[in-house]
């Protein structure tokens, strides 16, 4: 794997995190903290467990998984700031 590919894979988490900042805040205010926190932790945990499988399968699948993980974890940050 070249350094460009490694940079895209490592940065893909932050792409998802960055994209979902405002919608994540709106969801945190509408749905409440407890429910959204639980959903975010559950989704991020499952995606983290799937990371080795995605890495063995394809770099594109790993990038998609990491972006989705960034989407899930942004909710947790907003919920913690609301509490």
Buried (B, 14 or more C-beta within 10 A) or exposed (E): EEEEEEEBBEBBBEBBBEBBEEEBBEBBEEBEBEEBBEBBBEBBEEBBEBEEEBBEEEBEBBBBBBBBBBBBBBBBBBBEEEE
